[in-house]
């Protein structure tokens, strides 16, 4: 019986990429990273993020160096969970879980959107001369009748 081959351990890292000006730049970075042995990378131009799976023979710094050698900037992205935990510990409390439920988050977004979609309440403005013109004419006619002596 043949011995079982053990798959090499791979890691995943997110890189924040800077200096991309078009989708071709993202494609170029992706090609450079994928040329490395056993590295699988996808680069998203819109979010300026690269998701890279790499074997234990590489370090994250090697990946950053490869992107920098291609003429772009790269830094390790901090996972969102770590940012939330850090901000919660900074204020000395638990992370805000009120909107962590997708249904309550959607309800909140719908409520805010509905409130913003309503037409604004009409603010009192002084009457413009054109709207007020008819009332002034009537008032002048009445004052003229009172002052005029008719036979």
ABEGO torsion letter per residue (X at the ends): XBBBBBBBBBBBBBBBBBGBABAAAAAAAAAAAAABBGBBBBBBAAAGBBBBBBBAABBAAAAAAAAAAAGBBBBBBBBAAAAAAAAAAAAGBBBBAAAABAAAAAAAAAAAAAAAABBBBBBBBBBBAAAAAAAAAAAAAAAAAAABBBX
